[in-house]
């Protein structure tokens, strides 16, 4: 494969990818379908912002956000079933059960661990050690600006953590499991080794003091933008949406079997962060995964970073000059 030059890199020399928005297929159908799949994403985003901005305090709470999040994902699952982007990504019972296992893990065990050693506990320990308070002057900012800053600060940290996972071998061992998924579905973002799911959830937002409602609004940003990273549905996303926000197209390239394509589009929500640092590639891919699309079992996903790390360590001890490669 010749590949396509993007900046100083050749994208698509190892696996087929599509580069450039002008080369990506559009949703086909009548004017109503075209309208729905063009404006669905912006409508959901603005509707959630309005809801959380004006909802009474009796409703504006975390339990409501969890309920909306579950209902939204059920809706998107139905859209995947009715309007699949790629037939090769259609959910099987095996894929669905695996996804739900990791979703349940995230809501239970990982949430408990995060409460004890997550970013909140770490930040509290650092503040106690330095006898410092949170940056309370953020409370004086407009509510929507506070919400954007919460989402942006978290995504900016995720960008560098994610990029580090692709450039530092110990972190790559943890993250590599997520790159063995062979299709994108709405719950695939939850699939990965628990060590990676813990690390990718770390943030520095706890150093700042925001209004509780701002945090709910920030959650709406994440749900109404980041959720589409892993979805088997095609949208005719408006040009401004594709420029500012991460899309299924961007993230499918990140999961491509092509090495150079996979080293792009690291942000979770705001793709303009990748544009700033030169790691954004506009395009899409259908063939995903590692090792030619080999699918891992849950057991291997749980143990792979440790078994592979031990194997690499033994090889390096035997041959000190050997350098592990991704």
KOLDRENNU-500140 format. One line per field, with one value per residue (C-alpha): residue in three letters; x, y, z. Coordinates in pm, 1 decimal, decimal comma, padded with zeros to 6 digits. Each point is the difference from the previous one (the first is absolute). Layout:
BEGIN
resn <- c(ALA|...) $
X <- c(X|...) $
Y <- c(Y|...) $
Z <- c(Z|...) $
end
This chain:
BEGIN
resn <- c(UNK|UNK|UNK|UNK|UNK|UNK|UNK|UNK|UNK|UNK|UNK|UNK|UNK|UNK|UNK|UNK|UNK|UNK|UNK|UNK|UNK|UNK|UNK|UNK|UNK|UNK|UNK|UNK|UNK|UNK|UNK|UNK|UNK|UNK|UNK|UNK|UNK|UNK|UNK|UNK|UNK|UNK|UNK|UNK|UNK|UNK|UNK|UNK|UNK|UNK|UNK|UNK|UNK|UNK|UNK|UNK|UNK|UNK|UNK|UNK|UNK|UNK|UNK|UNK|UNK|UNK|UNK|UNK|UNK|UNK|UNK|UNK|UNK|UNK|UNK|UNK|UNK|UNK|UNK|UNK|UNK|UNK|UNK|UNK|UNK|UNK|UNK|UNK|UNK|UNK|UNK|UNK|UNK|UNK|UNK|UNK|UNK|UNK|UNK|UNK|UNK|UNK|UNK|UNK|UNK|UNK|UNK|UNK|UNK|UNK|UNK|UNK|UNK|UNK|UNK|UNK|UNK|UNK|UNK|UNK|UNK|UNK|UNK|UNK|UNK|UNK|UNK|UNK|UNK|UNK|UNK|UNK|UNK|UNK|UNK|UNK|UNK|UNK|UNK|UNK|UNK|UNK|UNK|UNK|UNK|UNK|UNK|UNK|UNK|UNK|UNK|UNK|UNK|UNK|UNK|UNK|UNK|UNK|UNK|UNK|UNK|UNK|UNK|UNK|UNK|UNK|UNK|UNK|UNK|UNK|UNK|UNK|UNK|UNK|UNK|UNK|UNK|UNK|UNK|UNK|UNK|UNK|UNK|UNK|UNK|UNK|UNK|UNK|UNK|UNK|UNK|UNK|UNK|UNK|UNK|UNK|UNK|UNK|UNK|UNK|UNK|UNK|UNK|UNK|UNK|UNK|UNK|UNK|UNK|UNK|UNK|UNK|UNK|UNK|UNK|UNK|UNK|UNK|UNK|UNK|UNK|UNK|UNK|UNK|UNK|UNK|UNK|UNK|UNK|UNK|UNK|UNK|UNK|UNK|UNK|UNK|UNK|UNK|UNK|UNK|UNK|UNK|UNK|UNK|UNK|UNK|UNK|UNK|UNK|UNK|UNK|UNK|UNK|UNK|UNK|UNK|UNK|UNK|UNK|UNK|UNK|UNK|UNK|UNK|UNK|UNK|UNK|UNK|UNK|UNK|UNK|UNK|UNK|UNK|UNK|UNK|UNK|UNK|UNK|UNK|UNK|UNK|UNK|UNK|UNK|UNK|UNK|UNK|UNK|UNK|UNK|UNK|UNK|UNK|UNK|UNK|UNK|UNK|UNK|UNK|UNK|UNK|UNK|UNK|UNK|UNK|UNK|UNK|UNK|UNK|UNK|UNK|UNK|UNK|UNK|UNK|UNK|UNK|UNK|UNK|UNK|UNK|UNK|UNK|UNK|UNK) $
X <- c(00000,0|00129,8|-00183,5|-00095,4|00242,0|-00134,7|00261,3|00321,5|-00175,7|-00128,0|-00342,4|-00139,0|00311,8|-00087,2|-00380,5|-00274,6|-00113,9|-00184,0|00162,5|-00185,3|-00362,1|-00069,1|00065,0|-00229,7|-00342,7|-00309,6|-00329,1|-00232,4|-00377,8|-00278,4|-00002,8|-00141,0|00273,4|00264,1|-00129,7|-00013,5|00350,8|00144,1|-00148,2|-00047,6|00332,5|-00022,7|-00365,5|00080,2|00292,1|-00196,7|-00305,4|00214,5|00165,0|-00340,5|-00132,5|00287,6|00010,2|-00367,9|-00094,2|-00119,4|00234,0|-00230,3|00079,4|00354,0|00191,2|00236,1|-00269,2|-00187,9|00318,4|00054,7|-00358,0|00029,2|00332,8|-00142,7|-00308,0|00216,5|00218,5|-00306,2|-00120,4|00338,9|00004,2|-00334,6|00144,5|00297,9|-00237,6|-00220,6|00258,3|00340,2|00298,3|00182,6|-00161,4|00333,1|-00043,2|-00347,2|-00032,9|-00000,9|-00115,7|00363,5|00102,3|-00301,2|00061,0|00369,4|-00087,4|-00257,1|00251,1|00235,6|-00280,2|-00096,7|00364,6|00020,1|-00310,2|00107,7|00357,1|00182,0|-00218,2|00079,6|00374,1|-00016,0|-00157,0|00304,4|00296,3|-00147,4|00078,6|-00232,7|00184,9|00339,4|-00091,0|-00137,2|00327,7|00210,2|-00208,3|00024,0|00378,4|00051,5|-00275,8|-00158,5|-00359,5|-00177,2|-00002,0|-00333,0|00006,9|-00141,7|-00333,6|-00035,0|00003,2|-00317,4|-00153,7|00051,0|00363,8|00054,0|-00155,0|00219,7|00313,3|-00080,1|-00042,9|00302,3|00239,5|-00093,5|00027,9|00333,3|00137,3|-00147,7|00166,5|00346,8|-00068,1|-00130,0|00291,0|00239,7|-00161,4|00100,4|00354,3|00118,4|00013,1|-00116,0|-00311,2|-00048,1|-00021,1|-00298,7|-00165,9|00070,9|-00288,6|-00249,6|00154,6|-00084,1|-00369,2|-00096,4|-00312,8|-00150,4|-00325,1|-00153,9|00148,1|00345,3|00150,1|-00039,3|00200,9|00359,1|00231,2|-00103,4|00341,2|-00055,1|-00359,1|00126,3|00286,2|-00206,9|-00251,2|00253,7|-00030,5|00102,3|-00344,0|-00018,5|00249,7|-00266,3|-00327,3|-00305,5|-00372,6|-00165,9|-00228,7|00305,2|00123,9|-00334,4|00024,1|00353,9|-00131,5|-00251,9|00289,6|00169,1|-00316,0|-00124,7|00341,4|00235,6|-00260,8|00007,6|00365,1|-00107,4|-00320,9|-00098,3|-00212,4|00087,3|-00089,4|00027,4|00164,4|00009,2|00341,3|00038,1|-00077,2|00268,9|00250,4|-00058,8|-00103,7|00127,1|-00215,0|-00042,6|00204,7|00291,4|-00004,6|-00031,1|00329,4|00152,5|-00104,8|00113,1|00230,7|00230,5|00269,7|00036,6|-00376,7|-00027,5|00241,4|-00249,4|-00319,0|00083,2|-00255,0|-00324,7|-00234,9|00167,9|00184,2|00127,8|00255,9|00143,8|-00010,7|00202,5|00271,8|00006,3|-00139,2|-00339,5|-00075,6|-00342,5|-00126,6|-00132,2|00082,6|-00207,6|00269,3|00092,2|00213,3|00344,1|00175,4|-00223,2|-00317,7|00052,5|-00272,1|00099,5|-00201,1|-00090,5|00252,3|00281,9|-00111,2|00029,9|00347,5|00169,1|00190,9|00151,5|00081,5|00137,6|00194,5|00154,5|00088,3|00164,9|00191,5|00140,0|00104,5|00176,3|00184,2|00111,2|00085,9|00062,7|00038,7|-00352,5|-00250,2|-00371,6|-00214,4|-00372,7) $
Y <- c(00000,0|00346,5|00185,5|00367,8|00266,4|00204,1|00249,3|-00199,0|-00335,7|-00263,4|-00121,8|-00330,4|-00189,6|-00304,7|-00014,0|00170,2|00337,1|00297,4|00340,7|00328,7|00092,7|00032,9|-00374,8|-00118,2|-00138,1|00196,5|-00122,0|-00094,7|00040,4|00253,5|00357,7|-00100,7|-00258,6|00243,5|00265,2|-00236,6|-00140,4|00347,0|00175,2|-00285,0|00059,3|00381,5|-00024,3|-00246,7|00213,8|00325,3|-00174,6|-00142,5|00336,1|00169,5|-00276,4|00015,5|00379,6|00048,5|-00321,3|00057,7|-00105,0|-00289,8|-00157,3|00123,9|-00276,0|-00285,5|-00270,3|00186,6|00019,8|-00377,0|-00069,2|00227,9|-00159,0|-00352,7|00102,0|00178,5|-00306,7|-00222,4|00239,0|-00012,0|-00381,1|-00001,4|00233,8|-00234,3|-00289,7|00192,5|00216,0|-00175,8|00189,5|-00322,1|-00344,8|-00142,4|00192,6|-00138,6|-00114,6|-00371,6|-00146,0|-00070,8|00360,6|00135,2|-00215,7|00097,5|00369,4|-00023,3|-00182,5|00298,1|00252,1|-00180,5|-00007,2|00375,6|00066,0|-00231,0|-00113,7|00275,4|00268,7|-00138,0|-00005,7|00352,8|00117,8|-00116,3|00065,6|00201,9|00358,0|00138,4|-00181,9|00094,5|00366,9|00010,9|-00148,9|00252,4|00293,2|-00124,2|-00040,4|00351,9|00150,1|00144,9|00070,4|-00042,7|00279,9|00145,4|00298,3|-00227,5|00028,2|00358,8|-00099,2|-00043,4|-00342,6|-00115,0|00112,1|-00201,1|-00303,4|00038,9|00036,2|-00317,3|-00193,4|00160,0|-00044,7|-00367,9|-00057,4|00183,7|-00232,5|-00302,4|00107,1|-00009,2|-00318,3|-00170,1|00125,8|-00120,5|-00342,7|-00023,8|00123,7|-00159,3|-00378,9|-00064,6|00211,3|-00153,9|-00346,4|00117,7|00184,1|-00254,1|-00222,9|00265,5|-00003,6|-00366,7|00084,0|-00075,1|00212,5|00316,1|-00022,3|00238,3|-00168,0|-00080,9|00295,5|-00202,9|-00295,1|-00021,1|-00121,1|00141,1|00167,1|00202,2|00086,0|00132,7|00202,0|00155,3|00120,3|00204,2|00378,4|00321,0|00159,9|-00061,4|00281,6|00247,7|00091,8|00005,1|00018,2|-00345,9|00088,9|00085,9|-00355,7|-00134,3|00221,2|-00121,9|-00355,7|00095,4|00112,6|-00335,7|-00201,5|00196,5|00014,9|-00270,1|-00277,4|-00003,2|-00109,6|-00363,7|-00031,6|-00200,9|00276,9|00243,4|00368,9|00289,3|00205,9|00375,3|00135,7|00200,4|-00311,6|-00203,6|00282,0|00044,0|-00342,5|-00356,5|-00221,6|-00367,8|00064,1|00143,3|-00279,5|-00278,4|00124,1|-00013,2|-00367,8|-00080,4|-00294,3|00257,7|00100,9|00364,9|00052,7|-00138,7|00266,6|00279,1|00145,0|-00048,0|00236,6|-00133,7|00291,1|00302,9|-00094,5|00356,7|-00098,1|-00247,2|00269,3|00233,6|-00261,5|-00138,9|-00346,5|00032,7|-00202,9|00039,8|-00323,5|-00342,6|-00371,2|-00318,4|-00261,4|00040,0|-00174,5|-00149,2|-00304,3|-00001,5|00038,9|-00269,6|00012,4|-00037,7|-00191,7|00172,0|-00218,3|00111,4|00362,9|-00020,7|-00155,3|00117,4|00305,2|-00212,1|-00312,7|00203,1|00225,9|-00302,7|-00153,0|00322,9|00034,5|-00352,1|00070,4|00320,0|-00175,0|-00266,6|00257,4|00342,6|00166,2|-00093,7|00286,3|-00090,3|00137,1|00063,6) $
Z <- c(00000,0|-00088,3|00275,3|00016,6|00119,7|00293,1|00113,1|00040,4|00033,8|-00241,2|00110,1|-00125,7|-00107,0|00213,6|-00013,7|-00204,8|00135,2|-00145,4|00045,4|-00051,2|00068,1|-00370,5|-00040,4|00280,7|-00103,0|00095,5|00144,6|-00284,8|-00001,3|-00026,6|00134,7|00341,5|00058,1|-00122,0|00240,3|00299,9|-00048,6|-00060,5|00304,3|00249,6|00177,2|00032,5|00108,2|00278,8|00118,9|00017,0|00151,8|00282,0|00062,0|00026,8|00226,5|00249,1|-00009,7|00084,7|00186,3|00359,5|00279,4|00089,2|-00339,3|-00066,1|00177,6|-00080,7|00004,4|-00274,4|-00206,6|00035,3|-00107,7|-00303,9|-00090,4|00008,6|-00201,1|-00257,3|-00050,4|-00042,6|-00272,4|-00172,0|00020,7|-00182,3|-00263,2|-00044,8|-00057,6|-00243,3|-00179,8|00015,0|-00135,8|-00093,9|-00012,6|00117,8|00327,7|00077,3|00360,9|00069,3|00330,7|00088,6|-00066,4|00190,9|00307,3|00002,6|-00025,4|00281,1|00221,5|-00024,6|00045,6|00321,2|00109,6|-00046,7|00210,2|00283,4|00072,4|-00188,0|00157,7|00347,0|-00072,7|-00138,4|00324,6|00196,5|-00232,6|-00289,8|-00094,1|00268,2|00278,5|-00146,9|-00033,8|00353,5|00126,3|-00193,7|00124,2|00358,3|-00028,7|-00137,0|00219,1|-00313,3|-00095,3|-00330,9|-00255,1|00110,1|-00236,4|-00271,8|00184,9|-00120,8|-00366,8|-00208,7|00045,0|-00360,1|00007,1|00317,1|-00170,2|-00307,1|00213,6|00195,4|-00326,0|-00166,3|00294,6|00025,9|-00375,8|-00018,8|00268,4|-00176,1|-00324,0|00156,2|00197,5|-00316,0|-00208,4|00268,8|-00014,2|-00366,2|00053,0|00327,4|00002,1|00361,1|-00059,5|-00343,7|00157,1|00200,4|-00289,9|-00274,0|00114,8|-00108,5|-00348,1|-00045,8|-00047,4|-00359,2|-00030,6|00145,1|00196,6|00248,9|00310,2|-00141,3|00186,5|00320,5|-00135,4|00118,6|00272,2|00342,0|00043,6|-00318,5|00087,7|00334,1|-00152,7|-00279,4|00257,8|00196,4|-00019,8|00173,8|00011,0|00373,8|00057,5|-00110,2|00166,3|-00226,4|00058,0|00018,8|-00290,0|-00209,2|00054,0|-00124,2|-00307,3|-00061,1|00016,8|-00267,9|-00223,3|00045,8|-00057,0|-00303,3|-00172,5|00125,0|-00011,1|-00380,9|-00009,6|00023,8|-00199,9|-00305,2|-00151,5|-00278,1|00039,2|-00243,4|00272,1|-00076,2|-00098,7|00323,3|00204,9|-00176,2|00046,6|00374,1|00127,0|-00019,6|-00221,8|-00081,9|-00312,5|00196,8|00254,6|-00256,8|-00147,6|00347,6|00021,9|-00353,3|-00069,9|-00159,9|00250,1|-00104,4|-00007,0|00353,4|00125,0|-00060,1|00149,8|00369,4|00153,8|00137,8|-00065,3|-00157,7|-00320,5|-00027,2|00267,1|-00251,9|-00267,2|00224,7|00058,5|-00354,2|00077,9|-00169,6|-00312,6|-00161,7|-00149,6|00093,5|00005,8|00008,1|00067,6|00366,4|00258,0|00045,5|-00144,1|-00304,7|00204,7|00264,3|00265,0|00365,7|00255,9|00327,7|00181,0|-00228,7|00022,8|00378,2|00003,2|-00321,4|00137,0|00276,9|-00203,2|-00291,2|00235,5|00174,1|-00337,2|-00115,8|00326,5|-00031,4|-00360,6|00101,0|00281,1|-00246,3|-00268,8|00162,1|-00339,0|-00107,4|-00001,3|00012,8|-00280,3|-00005,1) $
end
